[in-house]
Amino acid sequence: MPEGIKPSLFAAKVHRRTRLALVWERKRMRKSITLLAAILVASPALAQLAPGVRMPPEIGAAYGRLGKAMMAHDAAGVRAVWAEDFVVNSPDNSVIGREEVISIMEQDFLDYQDFHKHISFVAEKPEVTVVMGHDTMIPIKGPGAGKRIMRPFTDIWAKRKAGWQLIARQATIAAVH
């Protein structure tokens, strides 16, 4: 402790500096984790594909656009990838449409500290592609916030006038740790 400073004043200054440093470090870490999650979601090359599974380039690019739009809360970007008639059997076992999911996204309930996509199956047909696998993530808000969640998914993509669009998604929470 420096000379001439009362112990209680010194402790208060050190505590304040430590608290400020922790707040700054937490903010920096959140930004880093959010950026990492955006890169993982936005880049199909970083999605983990099971051996022998091939991602069609058009679908991989669409996943990339969707990931970027979701991380930025860009409703127009999400609408460009999700078909107007998009539906999802969501993790809470309700079936909701595109606009309801976008509303949830805008409330920050689709933000994650950590997110990994594991793709185990891709079936390509001329007009439809099915992608199956599981996501692991740690939600920031909502059900399971702060806990690691494993969520199997099935995505159904259809070739439309606007290109490949996601028309249906099933996602069920299988495990919470």
C-alpha positions as CSV (number, residue, x, y, z in Angstrom):
1,M,0.0,0.0,0.0
2,P,1.4,3.5,-0.9
3,E,2.4,5.7,2.0
4,G,0.1,8.4,3.2
5,I,-3.1,6.6,2.1
6,K,-5.5,5.3,4.6
7,P,-6.0,1.5,4.4
8,S,-9.8,1.8,3.9
9,L,-9.4,4.4,1.1
10,F,-6.7,2.2,-0.6
11,A,-9.0,-0.9,-0.4
12,A,-11.9,1.1,-1.8
13,K,-9.9,2.4,-4.8
14,V,-8.5,-1.1,-5.5
15,H,-11.9,-2.6,-5.2
16,R,-13.4,0.0,-7.6
17,R,-10.6,-0.5,-10.1
18,T,-11.0,-4.3,-9.9
19,R,-14.8,-4.0,-10.4
20,L,-14.3,-1.8,-13.4
21,A,-11.7,-4.1,-14.9
22,L,-14.1,-7.1,-14.4
23,V,-17.0,-5.2,-16.0
24,W,-14.8,-4.3,-19.0
25,E,-13.4,-7.8,-19.3
26,R,-16.9,-9.3,-19.2
27,K,-18.1,-6.9,-21.9
28,R,-15.0,-7.8,-24.0
29,M,-15.6,-11.5,-23.5
30,R,-19.3,-11.2,-24.5
31,K,-18.3,-9.4,-27.7
32,S,-15.7,-12.1,-28.4
33,I,-18.1,-14.9,-27.8
34,T,-20.8,-13.3,-29.8
35,L,-18.4,-12.7,-32.7
36,L,-17.3,-16.3,-32.4
37,A,-20.9,-17.6,-32.4
38,A,-21.6,-15.4,-35.4
39,I,-18.7,-16.8,-37.3
40,L,-19.6,-20.4,-36.4
41,V,-23.3,-19.9,-37.4
42,A,-22.5,-17.8,-40.4
43,S,-19.8,-20.0,-42.0
44,P,-20.9,-23.4,-43.2
45,A,-17.3,-24.3,-43.5
46,L,-17.1,-24.1,-39.7
47,A,-20.1,-26.3,-39.1
48,Q,-19.1,-29.7,-38.1
49,L,-20.0,-32.2,-40.8
50,A,-20.1,-35.9,-40.0
51,P,-17.6,-38.0,-42.1
52,G,-19.0,-38.6,-45.6
53,V,-21.6,-35.8,-45.4
54,R,-21.5,-33.2,-48.1
55,M,-23.2,-29.8,-47.7
56,P,-24.6,-28.4,-51.0
57,P,-22.9,-25.1,-51.6
58,E,-26.2,-23.2,-52.1
59,I,-27.6,-24.5,-48.8
60,G,-24.3,-23.8,-47.0
61,A,-24.3,-20.2,-48.4
62,A,-28.0,-19.8,-47.2
63,Y,-27.0,-21.0,-43.7
64,G,-24.2,-18.4,-43.8
65,R,-26.6,-15.6,-44.7
66,L,-29.1,-16.8,-42.0
67,G,-26.4,-16.9,-39.3
68,K,-25.3,-13.4,-40.1
69,A,-28.9,-12.1,-40.1
70,M,-29.8,-13.8,-36.9
71,M,-26.7,-12.5,-35.1
72,A,-27.4,-9.0,-36.3
73,H,-31.1,-9.2,-35.6
74,D,-31.6,-8.4,-39.2
75,A,-35.3,-9.3,-39.8
76,A,-35.0,-8.5,-43.6
77,G,-32.0,-10.8,-43.9
78,V,-33.9,-13.6,-42.0
79,R,-37.0,-13.1,-44.2
80,A,-34.7,-13.5,-47.3
81,V,-33.7,-17.0,-46.2
82,W,-36.9,-18.2,-44.5
83,A,-39.8,-18.7,-46.8
84,E,-42.9,-16.7,-46.2
85,D,-44.7,-19.9,-45.1
86,F,-41.8,-21.1,-42.9
87,V,-42.8,-23.0,-39.8
88,V,-40.9,-24.4,-36.9
89,N,-41.7,-26.9,-34.2
90,S,-39.8,-25.0,-31.6
91,P,-38.0,-26.3,-28.6
92,D,-41.0,-25.5,-26.4
93,N,-43.1,-27.9,-28.6
94,S,-45.2,-25.2,-30.2
95,V,-45.5,-24.7,-33.9
96,I,-44.9,-21.1,-34.9
97,G,-44.4,-19.1,-38.1
98,R,-41.7,-16.9,-39.5
99,E,-42.9,-13.6,-38.1
100,E,-43.4,-15.1,-34.6
101,V,-39.8,-16.3,-34.6
102,I,-38.5,-13.0,-35.9
103,S,-40.4,-11.3,-33.0
104,I,-38.7,-13.6,-30.5
105,M,-35.3,-12.9,-32.2
106,E,-35.9,-9.1,-31.8
107,Q,-36.5,-9.7,-28.1
108,D,-32.9,-11.2,-27.8
109,F,-34.2,-14.7,-27.0
110,L,-32.1,-16.2,-29.8
111,D,-28.8,-14.9,-28.6
112,Y,-26.2,-17.5,-27.5
113,Q,-22.9,-17.4,-25.6
114,D,-21.7,-20.5,-27.5
115,F,-23.2,-22.2,-30.6
116,H,-22.1,-25.2,-32.6
117,K,-23.9,-26.9,-35.4
118,H,-23.2,-30.6,-36.0
119,I,-24.6,-31.9,-39.3
120,S,-25.0,-35.7,-39.5
121,F,-27.2,-36.1,-42.6
122,V,-28.0,-34.3,-45.8
123,A,-30.4,-35.6,-48.5
124,E,-30.5,-33.7,-51.8
125,K,-33.4,-33.9,-54.2
126,P,-34.0,-31.6,-57.2
127,E,-36.4,-29.3,-55.3
128,V,-35.9,-30.2,-51.6
129,T,-32.9,-30.7,-49.4
130,V,-33.2,-32.1,-45.8
131,V,-30.5,-31.4,-43.3
132,M,-30.4,-33.2,-39.9
133,G,-28.1,-33.0,-37.0
134,H,-27.9,-31.3,-33.6
135,D,-26.9,-27.9,-32.2
136,T,-25.2,-27.3,-28.9
137,M,-25.5,-23.9,-27.4
138,I,-25.7,-21.8,-24.2
139,P,-28.6,-19.4,-24.4
140,I,-28.2,-15.9,-22.8
141,K,-31.9,-15.5,-22.1
142,G,-35.0,-17.6,-21.8
143,P,-35.3,-21.4,-21.1
144,G,-32.0,-22.9,-20.2
145,A,-30.2,-19.6,-20.0
146,G,-26.6,-20.1,-18.9
147,K,-26.8,-23.9,-19.4
148,R,-25.5,-26.0,-22.3
149,I,-28.3,-27.3,-24.4
150,M,-28.2,-30.1,-27.0
151,R,-31.0,-29.7,-29.6
152,P,-31.5,-32.2,-32.4
153,F,-32.9,-30.5,-35.6
154,T,-34.3,-31.2,-39.0
155,D,-34.2,-28.4,-41.6
156,I,-36.2,-28.6,-44.8
157,W,-35.0,-26.4,-47.7
158,A,-37.0,-25.9,-50.9
159,K,-35.9,-24.4,-54.1
160,R,-38.1,-21.3,-54.7
161,K,-38.0,-18.4,-57.1
162,A,-35.8,-16.5,-54.7
163,G,-33.4,-19.4,-54.4
164,W,-33.1,-22.0,-51.7
165,Q,-35.3,-21.1,-48.7
166,L,-35.8,-22.8,-45.4
167,I,-39.5,-23.9,-45.3
168,A,-39.6,-26.0,-42.1
169,R,-37.5,-26.7,-39.0
170,Q,-38.0,-29.0,-36.1
171,A,-35.9,-28.5,-33.0
172,T,-36.3,-30.3,-29.7
173,I,-34.3,-29.8,-26.5
174,A,-32.8,-33.2,-25.8
175,A,-30.5,-32.4,-23.0
176,V,-29.7,-29.5,-20.6
177,H,-26.4,-29.5,-18.6
